[in-house]
Every structure is written in C-alpha cells, then in structure tokens.
C-alpha cells in the first residue's frame, strides 16, 4: 500500500503541533503527541474564535445589555449547530451543555432512574468507567460480552435482551473503544435495542472527533436515542460537553443538579422549574466552552469527517504494519483492512513494563503516549487474560505489577514521519534493552 499524507494542511490546523521540548540528552526536539484519545490540542480556529468573542463576552440569559444579549444568542444558536453536526432530530431532541461526557452520562443516569432497581441497564465489557459506574447504584447492570479479540458480541447482546424479558431500559455502549479503537456498529445495536423495547445511549467521546455521526438514519429502528461527547477530545479543550436526547426525557422530575438558572419561580413553599434544556444547566453557563465547541465543529465539517477518517486510518494501518515487524511487541487490537476503527493502538513490549516504555519514549524522543488501563480496567484485564484471582491478589497483597498497556492514539494532525520516529526508538528499545 502506498502511504502518503492525506492532507498537508491538517498539521497547521492545530496549536502546538511543531513545538520543541527538552529531551533527556539536553537538546530540544519536536514534541510528538500520540495521546489524543485522552485530550486533543485546540484548533487554531478555536483559539481565534475564543479571542475574537472575548471582547463581547458577558453573562447570558435575562441580561439586557448588548453583550449579554449577543452572548445569549450565540449560546442558544449553538444547540442547533450541535444537532446538525450529528443529525439529531431538530424537533424532538434537545441539547444540554455539561462539562464532559462523564457528567453527561451521570446526568442521564439520574434522569432515567425512578427509584426502582428492577430496571436493567445493559452496558458492555469494553466500556470506559464513565459508562459503567454511574449506572451501578441505580439499576441492575448487566454486561454484554466481548469475543477473545475484545470485539463486542451482537449475539450476546441479543441473548441478554431476550433473557431480561422486557426489563432492559437502556443499552449503553461506546461508539469507539478508547483501548482498542474498535468502532461498534451503533445502528445495528440500536435496531436490536429498539426491537426489544429498550433505548440506546452512545458514548461518543472517542467516535465523534473521528467519524461522522448520524443520530437519525432513514430506518427509524436504527436511530440513536441519546448521545454524549466532549469538546476536549475534539480540539476544543475548554470544559464543555454535550448530552443529546429526547426533550420528553427532561420534562418530568427534577435535575440532579439545581440552582441558578434552573427555576422560573421560587418561593419557600414551591418551585416552578424552567423548561428543558435550561432546567438541566445549573449555574453560570460555560459560554466560552460553547464558542470553542462550535468553532471545532465548523472546522471538522470544513475538513470533512470522511477525509479525517481516511487520513487517520492510513496512519493506523501504517503504524500497525511497522509495529508488527518489531520482535517482542504484542498488539491487542486486531482489525482487517477496511474494518472500521479509530486511530488507537494498544501494545506491550516483552520484558518491559508499560510505564517504562512510555518514560523512554518521552525522555529519549519527546513522544507522548499513555499507559495503564485508561479507565477501562475490566476490559484491560480481559485483553491481558488477568483472572479475578490475580486481581484479588493485586488488590489485597500488591502481588504482581500494575496491569496495563501502552496506548498510541492519533489525531488528524499526526503524520507518517512521527510514526517513523516512534518505530525507530521502539526498535532501539528492543535491540538495546538498557537504552
């Protein structure tokens, strides 16, 4: 396969792509960031829009001054821009602004909870803790299994839906794994969920920055009921996140987080709550975060989500090919060419702790990666074939090293020369263990 950079202008679209940093040898080298699944740098356009808007920034909602009116207008218009970006239902869905995906999922868990633990939430073995822990103290939680390669089993999903006999309230699944990069067939999952009278939530934190999302496809059974994602993983790291879902979900009951901006009338005896989404957005809204998110959405749209996906897939395929040629490296994600995935590659090097590899890459070559379990400990335990007994020994007696892998995660601005630099240092690590 002939690999070449898909879009030369991608690199110039982010801040700090060519920053020089100090290395262990006392020299300076280019910082190479392969930790984009954790958080991405801001787009240049995001910083420009933040700076341009800052002179007009003011508190929003109910302010009568020009700046306040303008800020309110920008804030409210952003909801339509977000809906259009993911093709949400313009009439029946609402957009709620939160801090991040974690807060979005927590918010939905409270909104769907009615105090009855008979309802079942189906999540999966491959989920981030943020799409597991919020459900545990409110519902019965069951986990859809993954196969030996770590891929979601649709057969097991349907088996679980059948076995719970109509008690599944929600199927909640990651759009793309932050560990293996596998992209789940969210529309097939949605169709299955809806056939068994359940709704679906997609944790889009890892998927939205890399693939086009369609919440409302032509087949109504395939529609996505709820979607959550974060700005800081899509080149807008200013503390903003999004929860999208049916307006009806947020009309009844009271938000788990209330205060300023959530009530229309208050006495000491009763409260008339604001209508959604405002009843869900307590406190002073993050207007700057919304401005950043809109700028990021506009830039991603202009670059083209298909173009971004193509470029990042080329990077991933190239890196996989090179990594497979290095003896002693074990890869934990397995996809065929053309199989959907995002640019995430987990691996380990025989004879090296994952933390040690990361430290060498940073000190010697200025390459940033992430190691550990990435807030997906059960999934990592499964991928590494770590038994429950081993985990008990680790927990109670500290027996064995801390489980984990090295994770590469690519952004649209990464290029092949950076991967070559990575491969060069990894080959040195394998050949000269005392590097």
Buried (B, 14 or more C-beta within 10 A) or exposed (E): EEEEBBBEEBBEBBBEBEEEEEBEEEEEBBBBBBBBBBBBBBBBBBBEBBEEBEEBBBBBBEBEEEBBEBBBEBBBEBBEBBBEBBBBBEEEBBBBBBBBBBBBBBBBBBBBBEEEEEBBBBBBBBBBBBBBBBBEEBBBBBBBBBEEEBBBBBEBBBEBBEEBEEBBBBBBBBBBBBBBBBBBBBBEBBBBBBEBEBBBBBBBBBBBBBBBBBBBBEEEEBBBBBBBBBBBBBBBBBBBBBBBBBBEBBEEBBBEBBEEBBBEEEEEEEBEBBEBBBBBBBEEBBBBBBBBBBBBBBBBEEBEBEBBBEBBBBBBBBBBEBBEEBEBBEBBBBBEEEEBBBBBBBBBBEEBBBBBBBEBBBBBBBBBBBBBBBBBBBBBBBBBEBEEEBBEEBEEEEEEEEBBBBBBBBBBBBBBEBBEBBBEBBBBBBEEEEE
